Amino acid sequence: MLLQEVKEHVFKLPPSDRLALVSAIIESLQDRPVARGDRSGAIQRMRGLLKTDQPAPTDEEVAAMLEARRRLFGYDSLSFR
């Protein structure tokens, strides 16, 4: 997959998945893996990036987002867990 294709897919992901991807990329670039506690701290610091004035999505909207992600990446309903 070309870099441009990866970028196009990334921008279609929900913010929480993009943050998880950033964390995984940073971890892959470090000399040592990030410990679980360190990762939790980083996630807490990044939560401010997700704050918004918009209401939380409804269950139906979340289900639609998950289904779109599954179709995009070819996941079945069990491989998401």
N, CA, C and O atoms as a Tinker XYZ file with bonds, in Angstrom:
   324  protein
     1  N      0.855000   -1.168000    0.000000    73     2
     2  CA     0.000000    0.000000    0.000000    64     1     3
     3  C      0.906000    1.239000    0.000000    63     2     4     5
     4  O      1.859000    1.316000    0.775000    81     3
     5  N      0.613000    2.172000   -0.844000    73     3     6
     6  CA     1.389000    3.397000   -0.932000    64     5     7
     7  C      1.065000    4.340000    0.232000    63     6     8     9
     8  O     -0.014000    4.272000    0.821000    81     7
     9  N      2.018000    5.216000    0.548000    73     7    10
    10  CA     1.835000    6.156000    1.652000    64     9    11
    11  C      0.566000    6.987000    1.472000    63    10    12    13
    12  O     -0.167000    7.205000    2.436000    81    11
    13  N      0.303000    7.443000    0.279000    73    11    14
    14  CA    -0.882000    8.260000    0.031000    64    13    15
    15  C     -2.162000    7.472000    0.336000    63    14    16    17
    16  O     -3.120000    8.024000    0.877000    81    15
    17  N     -2.172000    6.194000   -0.010000    73    15    18
    18  CA    -3.341000    5.355000    0.282000    64    17    19
    19  C     -3.518000    5.182000    1.789000    63    18    20    21
    20  O     -4.637000    5.219000    2.301000    81    19
    21  N     -2.410000    4.995000    2.485000    73    19    22
    22  CA    -2.477000    4.865000    3.941000    64    21    23
    23  C     -3.058000    6.134000    4.543000    63    22    24    25
    24  O     -3.937000    6.074000    5.403000    81    23
    25  N     -2.567000    7.283000    4.091000    73    23    26
    26  CA    -3.069000    8.559000    4.612000    64    25    27
    27  C     -4.567000    8.709000    4.363000    63    26    28    29
    28  O     -5.294000    9.172000    5.242000    81    27
    29  N     -5.030000    8.328000    3.194000    73    27    30
    30  CA    -6.464000    8.428000    2.883000    64    29    31
    31  C     -7.282000    7.552000    3.824000    63    30    32    33
    32  O     -8.350000    7.960000    4.282000    81    31
    33  N     -6.788000    6.353000    4.113000    73    31    34
    34  CA    -7.502000    5.460000    5.030000    64    33    35
    35  C     -7.485000    6.018000    6.452000    63    34    36    37
    36  O     -8.488000    5.952000    7.162000    81    35
    37  N     -6.350000    6.561000    6.859000    73    35    38
    38  CA    -6.209000    7.085000    8.219000    64    37    39
    39  C     -7.197000    8.212000    8.475000    63    38    40    41
    40  O     -7.813000    8.266000    9.540000    81    39
    41  N     -7.354000    9.107000    7.516000    73    39    42
    42  CA    -8.253000   10.240000    7.720000    64    41    43
    43  C     -9.721000    9.824000    7.786000    63    42    44    45
    44  O    -10.571000   10.616000    8.192000    81    43
    45  N    -10.019000    8.607000    7.396000    73    43    46
    46  CA   -11.389000    8.100000    7.497000    64    45    47
    47  C    -11.664000    7.452000    8.850000    63    46    48    49
    48  O    -12.815000    7.174000    9.184000    81    47
    49  N    -10.610000    7.210000    9.630000    73    47    50
    50  CA   -10.771000    6.586000   10.943000    64    49    51
    51  C    -11.312000    7.573000   11.961000    63    50    52    53
    52  O    -11.096000    8.778000   11.833000    81    51
    53  N    -12.014000    7.073000   12.975000    73    51    54
    54  CA   -12.457000    7.956000   14.051000    64    53    55
    55  C    -11.240000    8.442000   14.852000    63    54    56    57
    56  O    -10.192000    7.795000   14.841000    81    55
    57  N    -11.375000    9.567000   15.539000    73    55    58
    58  CA   -10.249000   10.138000   16.278000    64    57    59
    59  C     -9.595000    9.159000   17.255000    63    58    60    61
    60  O     -8.369000    9.136000   17.365000    81    59
    61  N    -10.372000    8.366000   17.951000    73    59    62
    62  CA    -9.777000    7.439000   18.923000    64    61    63
    63  C     -8.878000    6.415000   18.238000    63    62    64    65
    64  O     -7.829000    6.061000   18.777000    81    63
    65  N     -9.270000    5.937000   17.064000    73    63    66
    66  CA    -8.433000    4.987000   16.322000    64    65    67
    67  C     -7.181000    5.661000   15.778000    63    66    68    69
    68  O     -6.115000    5.046000   15.726000    81    67
    69  N     -7.305000    6.919000   15.374000    73    67    70
    70  CA    -6.125000    7.646000   14.889000    64    69    71
    71  C     -5.120000    7.848000   16.020000    63    70    72    73
    72  O     -3.912000    7.730000   15.810000    81    71
    73  N     -5.624000    8.157000   17.235000    73    71    74
    74  CA    -4.721000    8.314000   18.377000    64    73    75
    75  C     -4.033000    6.994000   18.714000    63    74    76    77
    76  O     -2.845000    6.978000   19.037000    81    75
    77  N     -4.772000    5.893000   18.640000    73    75    78
    78  CA    -4.167000    4.587000   18.894000    64    77    79
    79  C     -3.101000    4.295000   17.840000    63    78    80    81
    80  O     -2.057000    3.727000   18.160000    81    79
    81  N     -3.349000    4.672000   16.607000    73    79    82
    82  CA    -2.372000    4.480000   15.537000    64    81    83
    83  C     -1.121000    5.319000   15.781000    63    82    84    85
    84  O     -0.003000    4.838000   15.598000    81    83
    85  N     -1.308000    6.567000   16.191000    73    83    86
    86  CA    -0.160000    7.432000   16.499000    64    85    87
    87  C      0.668000    6.800000   17.616000    63    86    88    89
    88  O      1.896000    6.770000   17.540000    81    87
    89  N      0.003000    6.301000   18.643000    73    87    90
    90  CA     0.705000    5.658000   19.747000    64    89    91
    91  C      1.505000    4.460000   19.256000    63    90    92    93
    92  O      2.658000    4.282000   19.650000    81    91
    93  N      0.908000    3.642000   18.406000    73    91    94
    94  CA     1.595000    2.463000   17.870000    64    93    95
    95  C      2.794000    2.866000   17.012000    63    94    96    97
    96  O      3.841000    2.220000   17.064000    81    95
    97  N      2.644000    3.923000   16.232000    73    95    98
    98  CA     3.752000    4.386000   15.386000    64    97    99
    99  C      4.895000    4.899000   16.254000    63    98   100   101
   100  O      6.056000    4.571000   16.012000    81    99
   101  N      4.571000    5.697000   17.257000    73    99   102
   102  CA     5.603000    6.223000   18.151000    64   101   103
   103  C      6.312000    5.078000   18.859000    63   102   104   105
   104  O      7.538000    5.071000   18.963000    81   103
   105  N      5.550000    4.124000   19.339000    73   103   106
   106  CA     6.144000    2.971000   20.016000    64   105   107
   107  C      7.076000    2.213000   19.072000    63   106   108   109
   108  O      8.131000    1.739000   19.493000    81   107
   109  N      6.697000    2.097000   17.806000    73   107   110
   110  CA     7.534000    1.370000   16.847000    64   109   111
   111  C      8.843000    2.100000   16.553000    63   110   112   113
   112  O      9.811000    1.480000   16.111000    81   111
   113  N      8.880000    3.411000   16.793000    73   111   114
   114  CA    10.079000    4.196000   16.516000    64   113   115
   115  C     11.027000    4.289000   17.707000    63   114   116   117
   116  O     12.170000    4.720000   17.558000    81   115
   117  N     10.566000    3.893000   18.865000    73   115   118
   118  CA    11.394000    3.980000   20.059000    64   117   119
   119  C     12.305000    2.767000   20.165000    63   118   120   121
   120  O     12.022000    1.708000   19.604000    81   119
   121  N     13.413000    2.939000   20.901000    73   119   122
   122  CA    14.364000    1.849000   21.094000    64   121   123
   123  C     13.772000    0.719000   21.922000    63   122   124   125
   124  O     14.086000   -0.451000   21.701000    81   123
   125  N     12.931000    1.064000   22.859000    73   123   126
   126  CA    12.307000    0.043000   23.699000    64   125   127
   127  C     10.801000    0.218000   23.640000    63   126   128   129
   128  O     10.310000    1.332000   23.460000    81   127
   129  N     10.061000   -0.880000   23.790000    73   127   130
   130  CA     8.597000   -0.760000   23.798000    64   129   131
   131  C      8.126000    0.073000   24.982000    63   130   132   133
   132  O      8.743000    0.051000   26.047000    81   131
   133  N      7.052000    0.794000   24.798000    73   131   134
   134  CA     6.472000    1.605000   25.864000    64   133   135
   135  C      5.740000    0.687000   26.823000    63   134   136   137
   136  O      4.941000   -0.152000   26.407000    81   135
   137  N      6.017000    0.850000   28.115000    73   135   138
   138  CA     5.343000    0.040000   29.126000    64   137   139
   139  C      3.868000    0.403000   29.186000    63   138   140   141
   140  O      3.481000    1.505000   28.798000    81   139
   141  N      3.057000   -0.504000   29.663000    73   139   142
   142  CA     1.610000   -0.304000   29.743000    64   141   143
   143  C      1.278000    0.964000   30.524000    63   142   144   145
   144  O      0.406000    1.726000   30.104000    81   143
   145  N      1.945000    1.208000   31.643000    73   143   146
   146  CA     1.690000    2.410000   32.443000    64   145   147
   147  C      2.034000    3.677000   31.683000    63   146   148   149
   148  O      1.307000    4.667000   31.765000    81   147
   149  N      3.141000    3.657000   30.941000    73   147   150
   150  CA     3.524000    4.823000   30.145000    64   149   151
   151  C      2.481000    5.115000   29.083000    63   150   152   153
   152  O      2.153000    6.273000   28.825000    81   151
   153  N      1.966000    4.069000   28.474000    73   151   154
   154  CA     0.956000    4.228000   27.426000    64   153   155
   155  C     -0.323000    4.833000   28.005000    63   154   156   157
   156  O     -0.948000    5.694000   27.385000    81   155
   157  N     -0.703000    4.379000   29.192000    73   155   158
   158  CA    -1.904000    4.918000   29.832000    64   157   159
   159  C     -1.761000    6.414000   30.088000    63   158   160   161
   160  O     -2.708000    7.175000   29.888000    81   159
   161  N     -0.567000    6.839000   30.535000    73   159   162
   162  CA    -0.327000    8.254000   30.769000    64   161   163
   163  C     -0.421000    9.056000   29.484000    63   162   164   165
   164  O     -0.980000   10.153000   29.468000    81   163
   165  N      0.126000    8.507000   28.404000    73   163   166
   166  CA     0.069000    9.194000   27.112000    64   165   167
   167  C     -1.372000    9.315000   26.634000    63   166   168   169
   168  O     -1.771000   10.343000   26.087000    81   167
   169  N     -2.137000    8.271000   26.843000    73   167   170
   170  CA    -3.548000    8.317000   26.432000    64   169   171
   171  C     -4.287000    9.389000   27.226000    63   170   172   173
   172  O     -5.090000   10.136000   26.666000    81   171
   173  N     -4.017000    9.466000   28.528000    73   171   174
   174  CA    -4.677000   10.490000   29.344000    64   173   175
   175  C     -4.316000   11.894000   28.864000    63   174   176   177
   176  O     -5.171000   12.779000   28.833000    81   175
   177  N     -3.052000   12.099000   28.491000    73   175   178
   178  CA    -2.637000   13.418000   28.004000    64   177   179
   179  C     -3.289000   13.753000   26.668000    63   178   180   181
   180  O     -3.541000   14.922000   26.378000    81   179
   181  N     -3.563000   12.742000   25.856000    73   179   182
   182  CA    -4.140000   12.985000   24.534000    64   181   183
   183  C     -5.658000   13.134000   24.560000    63   182   184   185
   184  O     -6.251000   13.574000   23.575000    81   183
   185  N     -6.288000   12.777000   25.666000    73   183   186
   186  CA    -7.752000   12.860000   25.716000    64   185   187
   187  C     -8.273000   14.259000   25.443000    63   186   188   189
   188  O     -9.373000   14.417000   24.913000    81   187
   189  N     -7.505000   15.270000   25.796000    73   187   190
   190  CA    -7.910000   16.646000   25.536000    64   189   191
   191  C     -8.088000   16.918000   24.053000    63   190   192   193
   192  O     -8.854000   17.803000   23.673000    81   191
   193  N     -7.395000   16.173000   23.217000    73   191   194
   194  CA    -7.535000   16.350000   21.772000    64   193   195
   195  C     -8.917000   15.917000   21.280000    63   194   196   197
   196  O     -9.371000   16.354000   20.223000    81   195
   197  N     -9.572000   15.066000   22.047000    73   195   198
   198  CA   -10.876000   14.540000   21.633000    64   197   199
   199  C    -12.040000   15.387000   22.126000    63   198   200   201
   200  O    -13.183000   15.162000   21.728000    81   199
   201  N    -11.762000   16.357000   22.987000    73   199   202
   202  CA   -12.848000   17.171000   23.520000    64   201   203
   203  C    -13.476000   17.994000   22.407000    63   202   204   205
   204  O    -12.788000   18.513000   21.529000    81   203
   205  N    -14.796000   18.100000   22.466000    73   203   206
   206  CA   -15.531000   18.825000   21.444000    64   205   207
   207  C    -16.799000   19.402000   22.054000    63   206   208   209
   208  O    -17.254000   18.946000   23.103000    81   207
   209  N    -17.356000   20.387000   21.409000    73   207   210
   210  CA   -18.624000   20.960000   21.859000    64   209   211
   211  C    -19.810000   20.193000   21.287000    63   210   212   213
   212  O    -20.958000   20.461000   21.641000    81   211
   213  N    -19.534000   19.249000   20.410000    73   211   214
   214  CA   -20.610000   18.478000   19.794000    64   213   215
   215  C    -21.070000   17.367000   20.737000    63   214   216   217
   216  O    -20.283000   16.875000   21.546000    81   215
   217  N    -22.342000   16.971000   20.637000    73   215   218
   218  CA   -22.822000   15.877000   21.484000    64   217   219
   219  C    -22.173000   14.558000   21.057000    63   218   220   221
   220  O    -21.713000   14.407000   19.925000    81   219
   221  N    -22.151000   13.620000   21.987000    73   219   222
   222  CA   -21.613000   12.296000   21.681000    64   221   223
   223  C    -22.477000   11.642000   20.608000    63   222   224   225
   224  O    -23.675000   11.916000   20.531000    81   223
   225  N    -21.891000   10.785000   19.785000    73   223   226
   226  CA   -22.690000   10.124000   18.752000    64   225   227
   227  C    -23.695000    9.165000   19.388000    63   226   228   229
   228  O    -23.465000    8.626000   20.470000    81   227
   229  N    -24.788000    8.971000   18.707000    73   227   230
   230  CA   -25.811000    8.035000   19.181000    64   229   231
   231  C    -25.333000    6.610000   18.937000    63   230   232   233
   232  O    -24.361000    6.385000   18.216000    81   231
   233  N    -26.024000    5.651000   19.545000    73   231   234
   234  CA   -25.675000    4.247000   19.328000    64   233   235
   235  C    -25.764000    3.887000   17.842000    63   234   236   237
   236  O    -24.939000    3.132000   17.329000    81   235
   237  N    -26.763000    4.430000   17.163000    73   235   238
   238  CA   -26.931000    4.150000   15.739000    64   237   239
   239  C    -25.770000    4.715000   14.922000    63   238   240   241
   240  O    -25.289000    4.070000   13.991000    81   239
   241  N    -25.322000    5.924000   15.277000    73   239   242
   242  CA   -24.191000    6.536000   14.572000    64   241   243
   243  C    -22.907000    5.746000   14.805000    63   242   244   245
   244  O    -22.118000    5.543000   13.881000    81   243
   245  N    -22.703000    5.304000   16.041000    73   243   246
   246  CA   -21.515000    4.502000   16.339000    64   245   247
   247  C    -21.565000    3.190000   15.573000    63   246   248   249
   248  O    -20.554000    2.761000   15.017000    81   247
   249  N    -22.728000    2.548000   15.536000    73   247   250
   250  CA   -22.867000    1.290000   14.794000    64   249   251
   251  C    -22.558000    1.507000   13.314000    63   250   252   253
   252  O    -21.899000    0.673000   12.692000    81   251
   253  N    -23.026000    2.617000   12.748000    73   251   254
   254  CA   -22.748000    2.917000   11.343000    64   253   255
   255  C    -21.255000    3.157000   11.115000    63   254   256   257
   256  O    -20.701000    2.713000   10.110000    81   255
   257  N    -20.598000    3.862000   12.052000    73   255   258
   258  CA   -19.152000    4.111000   11.924000    64   257   259
   259  C    -18.377000    2.798000   11.989000    63   258   260   261
   260  O    -17.448000    2.579000   11.212000    81   259
   261  N    -18.768000    1.919000   12.929000    73   259   262
   262  CA   -18.081000    0.635000   13.049000    64   261   263
   263  C    -18.275000   -0.217000   11.796000    63   262   264   265
   264  O    -17.335000   -0.849000   11.314000    81   263
   265  N    -19.480000   -0.228000   11.285000    73   263   266
   266  CA   -19.753000   -1.000000   10.071000    64   265   267
   267  C    -18.949000   -0.464000    8.890000    63   266   268   269
   268  O    -18.418000   -1.241000    8.097000    81   267
   269  N    -18.856000    0.851000    8.770000    73   267   270
   270  CA   -18.072000    1.448000    7.686000    64   269   271
   271  C    -16.600000    1.069000    7.831000    63   270   272   273
   272  O    -15.932000    0.784000    6.837000    81   271
   273  N    -16.101000    1.065000    9.049000    73   271   274
   274  CA   -14.697000    0.690000    9.287000    64   273   275
   275  C    -14.470000   -0.777000    8.951000    63   274   276   277
   276  O    -13.460000   -1.139000    8.348000    81   275
   277  N    -15.420000   -1.613000    9.345000    73   275   278
   278  CA   -15.298000   -3.046000    9.031000    64   277   279
   279  C    -15.264000   -3.276000    7.526000    63   278   280   281
   280  O    -14.465000   -4.067000    7.025000    81   279
   281  N    -16.135000   -2.582000    6.816000    73   279   282
   282  CA   -16.158000   -2.733000    5.351000    64   281   283
   283  C    -14.871000   -2.220000    4.734000    63   282   284   285
   284  O    -14.344000   -2.826000    3.801000    81   283
   285  N    -14.358000   -1.102000    5.250000    73   283   286
   286  CA   -13.151000   -0.496000    4.710000    64   285   287
   287  C    -11.950000   -1.428000    4.858000    63   286   288   289
   288  O    -11.135000   -1.556000    3.944000    81   287
   289  N    -11.849000   -2.072000    6.008000    73   287   290
   290  CA   -10.682000   -2.896000    6.289000    64   289   291
   291  C    -10.955000   -4.397000    6.194000    63   290   292   293
   292  O    -10.057000   -5.202000    6.440000    81   291
   293  N    -12.171000   -4.780000    5.844000    73   291   294
   294  CA   -12.486000   -6.183000    5.649000    64   293   295
   295  C    -12.580000   -6.995000    6.926000    63   294   296   297
   296  O    -12.334000   -8.201000    6.906000    81   295
   297  N    -12.932000   -6.356000    8.045000    73   295   298
   298  CA   -13.083000   -7.080000    9.306000    64   297   299
   299  C    -14.459000   -7.686000    9.374000    63   298   300   301
   300  O    -15.425000   -7.131000    8.850000    81   299
   301  N    -14.545000   -8.858000   10.039000    73   299   302
   302  CA   -15.868000   -9.360000   10.382000    64   301   303
   303  C    -16.198000   -8.872000   11.788000    63   302   304   305
   304  O    -15.369000   -8.211000   12.412000    81   303
   305  N    -17.352000   -9.171000   12.287000    73   303   306
   306  CA   -17.792000   -8.610000   13.558000    64   305   307
   307  C    -16.961000   -9.101000   14.744000    63   306   308   309
   308  O    -16.923000   -8.414000   15.766000    81   307
   309  N    -16.299000  -10.245000   14.660000    73   307   310
   310  CA   -15.536000  -10.763000   15.780000    64   309   311
   311  C    -14.094000  -10.296000   15.810000    63   310   312   313
   312  O    -13.485000  -10.300000   16.879000    81   311
   313  N    -13.529000   -9.899000   14.700000    73   311   314
   314  CA   -12.122000   -9.539000   14.682000    64   313   315
   315  C    -11.869000   -8.137000   15.197000    63   314   316   317
   316  O    -10.730000   -7.671000   15.173000    81   315
   317  N    -12.888000   -7.464000   15.657000    73   315   318
   318  CA   -12.749000   -6.116000   16.187000    64   317   319
   319  C    -12.345000   -6.130000   17.643000    63   318   320   321
   320  O    -11.879000   -5.114000   18.157000    81   319
   321  N    -12.508000   -7.241000   18.318000    73   319   322
   322  CA   -12.271000   -7.303000   19.770000    64   321   323
   323  C    -10.870000   -7.702000   20.090000    63   322   324
   324  O    -10.509000   -7.801000   21.262000    81   323
